[in-house]
Amino acid sequence: MKSNRRPLYWEALIPVLSLTLFLLLAEFIFHLEPHIPLVLGCLVAAIMAMRLGFSYENIIEGISESVYRAIEALIIIMIVGMLIGTWVLSGTIPAMVYFGLDLIGPKVFLITGCAICAVVSLTTGSSWTSAGTVGVALMGVAAGLGINPALAAGMVISGAYFGDKLSPFSDSTNVAAAAAETNLYSHVASMIYTTVPSFMIALIIYGFIGWNLSIGEYDPSKVELIQSVLESQFYISPVLIVPPIYVVLAAIRKRPTIPSLLNASLLGGLWAILFQGSSIRGVFYAMHFGFESNTGLDVVDTLLSRGGVDSIMWTISIIMFALAFGGIMEKAKFSEVLLECFISQVKSAGNLVTVTIITSIISNFILTDQYLSLIVPGRAYAPLYDKLNLDRRVLSRSLEDGGTTWSPLCPWNGCGIYQAATLGVSTFSYFPYAFFNLINPIIAIAMAYLGWGIFYINDLDNKISKDIKIF
């Protein structure tokens, strides 16, 4: 039986450079979707793996392991598609938009919306749930207020990922703690040092932009027209807000995500029958194909024509191809070899934190999966943290400061694909407005070099040192 060998650096680099080239050609030259470039990237990675002695079975095993880790996330995406379909049909999302237009003015929209998304993701433990529920509604409010949709999407992303990072219910929070082999709550407490200041800065920026936002496009009559159209198409009442309240309560009671979202989707269907006069067939149709709005008002039709499992399959397929590429990269140890060039640069705690954050960010682009961006660097750098006598909670925090925050900023990462599809704004468009996600790694690196929030192994009880202050 032919044994496989460890790749050389140039061999590990070829799949990454090939995928980058294919994606750039598709995006800027041929103006095509990223699916086929990802398939071609998988092909190059597989060929290079076979060159190293890996069999076809080994490659399939790597792909299977990668996809298996994401099965729950893929199911959640499909359920969110059903949920959005029934929530529009039931009038839940239209009601959230209707009341949002009444309660949130253009100058405070960004800071208020960001805070709302943060609270929802903090309680549910899911940035995807936050973006797929209140995030979608806030995009509708932004349209009514004449606010740039890319700016609104960046605001949603910032709030959603702040809450996701600090929530002990979040998958990414638990994965990072597990990857670093540290206590979950010590990990969360450690993240406060970098995450809260970053979010406060982001809120200040959103507040400044909102306060100085030109409201030339804001027309009260347009808001009234949108509300009038919504009232003509749906029964609008506070009772329609019950489904999102159920999601929050389910999270507080620590109910599993999949059944909670599925129940919320079915509750939306029941509400559609009770309050909008929909049929059972209409509910099933909305869950499968989504809701199609034909009010004649473009801004309303664009907002409400969404949802359904069918519409989410574009997202599922690209995530599957991306996971396949990441699985081959990990199985053939291409990613491990590429990480070694960073390890050689480590000479201090500041260097190590910086390298960890940068590696986690790059892993989002190379391995195309948020979990892998936490797990792979976590495994690689754990011995170095021990060597420098650094507590593992510094490692887990650094993984999230890079891997979690930048996952929605990569166009071919599962998180970036989902957020772009859900919010209806491309990753490239909302990228410069996701201030929290952009600021967090910078704050974390600066604090590491200043020695703030750096904990050492001699803190045996694994609690935050009392002599270190957050501010």
C-alpha positions in Angstrom: 0.0 0.0 0.0 1.4 3.4 -1.0 2.0 5.7 1.9 1.4 9.4 1.8 3.9 12.0 2.6 3.8 15.5 4.1 3.5 18.3 1.5 6.2 20.8 0.8 5.4 24.4 1.2 5.0 25.1 -2.5 2.8 22.0 -2.9 0.5 23.3 -0.1 0.3 26.7 -1.7 -0.8 25.5 -5.1 -4.5 24.7 -4.2 -4.8 28.0 -2.4 -3.4 30.1 -5.3 -5.4 28.1 -7.8 -8.7 28.7 -5.9 -7.9 32.4 -5.5 -7.2 32.7 -9.2 -10.4 30.8 -10.2 -12.5 33.0 -7.9 -11.0 36.2 -9.1 -11.5 35.3 -12.8 -15.1 34.3 -12.1 -15.9 37.5 -10.1 -14.1 40.1 -12.2 -13.6 38.7 -15.7 -16.5 36.3 -16.4 -19.0 37.6 -13.8 -20.0 34.1 -12.8 -21.1 32.6 -9.5 -18.4 31.1 -7.3 -19.7 27.5 -7.4 -17.6 26.2 -10.4 -14.4 27.9 -9.3 -14.8 26.1 -6.0 -15.3 22.8 -7.8 -12.1 23.5 -9.8 -10.3 24.4 -6.6 -11.4 21.0 -5.1 -10.1 19.3 -8.3 -6.6 20.9 -8.0 -6.5 20.2 -4.2 -7.4 16.5 -4.9 -4.8 16.2 -7.6 -2.1 17.6 -5.3 -3.2 15.3 -2.5 -3.0 12.3 -4.9 0.5 13.4 -5.8 1.4 13.1 -2.1 0.1 9.5 -2.0 -3.4 10.1 -0.7 -6.0 7.7 -2.3 -9.4 8.6 -3.6 -10.9 7.0 -0.5 -8.7 9.3 1.7 -9.9 12.4 -0.1 -13.5 11.4 0.2 -13.0 10.7 3.9 -11.6 14.2 4.3 -14.5 15.7 2.5 -17.0 13.6 4.5 -15.5 14.7 7.8 -15.6 18.4 6.8 -19.3 18.1 5.7 -20.2 16.1 8.7 -19.0 18.9 11.0 -21.3 21.3 9.2 -24.4 19.1 9.0 -26.2 20.9 11.8 -25.4 24.3 10.3 -26.7 23.1 6.9 -30.0 21.9 8.4 -30.3 25.2 10.3 -29.9 27.2 7.0 -32.7 25.2 5.4 -35.0 25.6 8.4 -34.3 29.4 8.4 -35.4 29.4 4.8 -38.7 27.8 5.8 -38.9 30.2 8.8 -38.6 33.3 6.7 -41.2 32.0 4.2 -43.8 31.4 6.9 -42.9 34.6 8.9 -43.6 36.7 5.8 -46.8 34.8 5.0 -48.0 35.1 8.6 -47.3 38.9 8.6 -44.6 38.6 11.3 -41.8 40.2 9.3 -44.2 42.8 7.7 -45.4 43.7 11.3 -41.8 44.0 12.5 -41.1 46.3 9.6 -44.3 48.3 10.2 -43.7 48.9 13.9 -40.0 49.4 13.3 -40.8 52.3 10.9 -42.9 53.8 13.7 -40.4 53.4 16.5 -36.9 53.9 14.8 -36.0 57.2 13.2 -33.2 57.4 10.6 -30.7 59.1 12.9 -30.8 56.4 15.6 -31.5 53.5 13.3 -28.0 52.2 13.0 -27.0 52.3 16.7 -30.5 50.9 17.7 -30.6 48.2 15.1 -27.0 47.1 16.0 -28.0 46.8 19.7 -31.1 44.9 18.9 -29.2 42.3 16.8 -26.6 42.0 19.6 -29.3 41.3 22.2 -31.0 38.7 20.0 -27.8 36.9 19.1 -26.6 37.0 22.7 -29.8 35.4 23.9 -30.2 32.9 21.1 -26.4 32.1 20.7 -26.8 32.4 16.9 -25.7 35.2 14.6 -27.6 33.4 11.9 -30.9 33.4 13.8 -30.4 37.1 14.6 -29.7 38.0 11.0 -32.5 35.8 9.7 -35.2 37.2 12.0 -34.7 40.8 13.2 -31.9 41.3 10.7 -34.3 40.8 7.8 -36.9 43.1 9.4 -34.3 45.8 10.0 -33.3 45.6 6.3 -36.9 46.4 5.5 -36.9 49.3 7.9 -33.6 50.6 6.4 -35.3 50.5 2.9 -38.2 52.5 4.2 -35.9 55.1 5.8 -33.8 55.5 2.7 -30.6 54.1 4.3 -27.9 52.4 2.2 -28.7 48.6 2.4 -24.9 47.8 2.5 -24.6 50.0 5.6 -27.6 48.4 7.2 -26.3 44.9 6.4 -22.9 45.8 8.0 -24.8 47.0 11.1 -26.7 43.8 11.3 -23.5 41.7 10.9 -21.8 43.8 13.6 -24.5 43.3 16.2 -25.2 39.7 15.4 -21.5 38.6 15.7 -20.9 40.6 18.9 -23.7 38.7 20.6 -22.7 35.4 19.0 -19.1 35.8 20.3 -20.1 36.4 23.9 -23.0 34.0 24.2 -22.2 30.8 26.0 -25.0 29.2 23.9 -23.1 29.9 20.7 -21.6 27.0 18.7 -18.5 29.1 17.8 -17.9 30.0 21.4 -18.0 26.4 22.5 -15.9 25.2 19.6 -13.2 27.8 20.4 -13.1 26.8 24.0 -12.9 23.2 23.1 -10.2 23.8 20.5 -8.1 25.6 23.1 -9.1 23.1 25.8 -10.1 25.8 28.2 -13.1 26.4 30.5 -16.1 27.8 28.6 -16.9 30.6 31.0 -13.3 31.6 31.5 -13.2 31.9 27.7 -16.3 34.1 27.6 -14.9 36.3 30.5 -11.6 36.6 28.7 -13.3 37.8 25.5 -14.9 40.7 27.3 -11.5 42.4 27.3 -11.4 42.7 23.5 -15.0 42.3 22.4 -16.8 44.9 24.5 -14.4 47.8 23.7 -14.6 46.9 20.0 -18.4 46.9 20.1 -18.5 50.2 21.9 -16.3 51.8 19.2 -18.5 50.3 16.5 -21.6 51.7 18.2 -20.0 55.1 18.4 -19.2 55.0 14.7 -22.7 53.9 13.8 -24.1 56.7 16.1 -21.8 59.3 14.4 -22.8 58.1 10.9 -26.5 58.1 11.8 -26.4 61.5 13.4 -24.6 63.0 10.4 -26.5 60.9 7.8 -28.1 62.9 5.0 -31.8 62.3 5.2 -32.4 63.7 1.7 -33.7 60.3 0.7 -35.9 60.0 3.8 -39.4 60.9 2.8 -42.1 60.5 5.5 -44.6 60.1 2.8 -42.6 57.1 1.5 -42.7 55.5 5.0 -46.5 56.1 5.2 -46.9 54.5 1.7 -44.9 51.4 2.8 -47.0 51.1 5.9 -50.2 51.6 3.9 -49.2 48.9 1.5 -48.3 46.5 4.3 -51.7 47.2 6.0 -53.5 46.5 2.7 -51.8 43.1 2.3 -51.5 41.9 5.8 -53.4 42.0 9.1 -51.0 44.0 11.3 -51.1 43.4 15.1 -48.6 43.0 18.0 -49.7 39.4 18.3 -47.7 38.7 15.1 -44.5 39.3 17.1 -45.1 36.1 19.1 -42.9 33.8 16.8 -39.7 35.8 17.3 -40.5 36.1 21.1 -40.8 32.3 21.1 -37.3 32.0 19.5 -35.8 34.2 22.2 -37.6 32.3 25.1 -36.5 29.0 23.6 -32.9 30.1 23.6 -33.1 31.4 27.2 -34.5 28.0 28.3 -31.5 26.4 26.4 -33.7 24.5 23.9 -31.8 22.9 21.0 -31.5 25.2 18.0 -33.0 23.0 15.2 -36.3 22.0 16.9 -36.7 25.6 18.2 -36.4 27.1 14.8 -38.5 24.4 13.2 -41.2 25.1 15.9 -40.9 28.8 15.1 -41.4 28.1 11.4 -44.5 26.0 12.1 -45.8 28.7 14.5 -45.4 31.2 11.7 -47.5 28.8 9.5 -50.2 28.5 12.2 -50.2 32.3 12.5 -50.6 32.6 8.7 -53.7 30.4 8.9 -55.2 32.1 11.9 -54.5 35.8 11.1 -53.9 36.0 7.4 -56.4 33.5 6.2 -53.8 31.3 4.5 -54.4 27.7 3.6 -52.3 24.7 4.7 -51.2 24.3 1.1 -50.2 28.0 1.1 -48.1 27.5 4.3 -46.3 24.5 2.8 -45.7 26.3 -0.5 -44.2 29.3 1.4 -41.9 26.9 3.4 -40.8 25.2 0.2 -40.7 28.0 -2.4 -40.8 31.2 -0.2 -43.2 34.1 -0.4 -43.7 36.1 -3.5 -45.0 39.7 -3.1 -46.8 41.5 -5.9 -47.9 44.7 -4.3 -46.5 46.9 -7.1 -44.3 48.8 -4.7 -40.7 47.7 -5.5 -39.3 48.3 -2.0 -42.0 46.2 -0.4 -41.8 43.5 -3.1 -38.0 43.2 -2.8 -38.3 42.9 1.0 -41.0 40.4 1.2 -40.2 38.1 -1.8 -37.9 35.8 0.0 -37.6 32.6 2.0 -38.3 28.9 1.3 -36.0 25.9 1.2 -35.8 26.1 -2.6 -34.3 29.6 -2.5 -31.7 28.5 0.0 -30.3 25.6 -2.1 -28.0 28.1 -3.9 -26.4 28.7 -0.5 -26.3 25.1 0.5 -24.6 24.0 -2.7 -21.8 26.6 -2.5 -21.2 25.8 1.2 -20.9 22.1 0.3 -18.3 22.8 -2.4 -16.4 25.1 0.1 -16.5 22.5 2.8 -15.2 19.9 0.3 -12.2 22.1 -0.5 -11.5 22.7 3.2 -11.8 19.0 3.9 -9.1 18.1 1.3 -6.9 20.9 2.6 -7.0 19.6 6.1 -6.8 15.9 5.2 -3.7 16.3 3.1 -2.2 18.6 5.7 -1.9 21.5 3.3 -3.3 23.9 5.9 -0.9 22.5 8.6 2.1 23.2 6.4 1.0 26.7 5.5 0.6 27.5 9.2 4.2 26.7 9.9 5.4 29.8 8.2 3.6 31.8 10.9 4.9 29.7 13.8 8.5 30.7 13.0 7.6 34.3 13.6 6.5 33.8 17.2 8.9 35.4 19.7 6.6 37.0 22.3 3.0 36.9 23.6 2.2 39.8 21.4 3.6 38.0 18.3 1.7 34.8 19.2 -1.7 36.5 19.7 -1.1 38.4 16.4 -0.2 35.3 14.5 -3.1 33.4 15.9 -5.6 36.1 14.9 -4.1 36.5 11.4 -4.0 32.7 10.9 -7.7 32.4 12.0 -8.7 35.1 9.5 -6.7 33.5 6.7 -8.1 30.1 7.6 -11.6 31.5 6.8 -10.5 32.1 3.3 -8.4 28.9 2.8 -10.5 26.3 4.7 -13.8 28.1 3.9 -15.4 27.1 7.2 -15.7 29.0 10.5 -15.3 26.0 12.7 -12.0 25.0 10.9 -10.7 28.5 11.3 -11.0 27.9 15.1 -10.0 24.3 15.3 -7.0 24.1 13.0 -5.1 27.1 14.4 -6.1 26.1 17.9 -4.5 22.7 17.5 -1.4 24.2 15.8 -0.7 26.9 18.3 -1.7 25.3 21.6 1.9 24.0 22.4 3.3 27.5 21.7 1.0 29.0 24.3 2.1 26.4 26.8 5.7 27.1 25.9 5.3 30.9 26.6 3.3 30.0 29.8 0.2 31.7 28.4 -3.2 30.6 29.6 -5.2 28.8 27.0 -8.1 31.3 27.4 -5.9 33.8 25.6 -5.7 31.3 22.7 -9.4 30.7 22.6 -10.1 34.4 22.7 -7.6 35.1 19.9 -9.2 32.4 17.8 -12.6 34.1 18.0 -11.1 37.6 17.6 -10.0 36.5 14.2 -11.9 33.4 13.1 -15.4 34.2 14.3 -15.4 38.0 13.5 -14.1 37.5 10.0 -16.2 34.5 9.0 -19.0 36.6 7.5 -16.5 38.8 5.6 -15.3 36.0 3.4 -17.5 35.6 0.2 -17.0 31.9 -0.1 -17.1 31.0 3.7 -20.3 29.5 4.8 -21.1 32.4 7.1 -20.4 35.0 4.4 -22.6 33.1 1.9 -25.4 32.8 4.4 -25.4 36.4 5.5 -25.2 37.7 1.9 -28.1 35.5 0.9 -30.2 36.3 3.9 -29.7 40.0 3.9 -29.8 40.4 0.2 -26.5 42.3 0.1 -23.2 40.9 -1.3 -20.3 40.3 1.1 -18.1 42.8 -0.8 -20.8 45.5 -0.4 -21.3 45.2 3.4 -17.6 44.4 4.2 -16.5 48.0 4.8 -19.5 48.7 7.1 -19.2 45.7 9.4 -17.2 47.9 11.9 -17.2 45.6 14.9 -15.8 42.7 12.8 -13.1 44.9 11.3 -12.2 46.6 14.6 -12.1 43.6 16.9 -8.9 42.0 15.6 -7.1 45.4 15.6 -8.1 46.0 19.3 -7.1 42.5 20.3 -3.6 42.8 18.7 -3.0 46.2 20.2 -4.0 45.0 23.6 -1.7 42.0 23.3 1.3 44.1 22.6 0.4 46.4 25.5 0.1 43.4 27.7 -3.6 44.1 28.6 -5.7 41.0 29.2 -2.7 38.6 28.9 -3.1 35.8 31.4 -0.5 33.3 32.4 -0.7 29.6 33.5 0.2 30.5 37.1 -3.5 31.6 37.5 -4.3 28.1 38.5 -8.0 28.5 39.3 -8.6 29.6 35.7 -10.3 32.8 36.7 -9.6 36.3 35.4 -6.7 37.8 37.5 -8.0 40.3 40.0 -5.1 42.7 39.4 -6.0 43.2 35.7 -8.6 45.8 34.9 -10.8 45.8 31.8 -10.5 49.5 31.3 
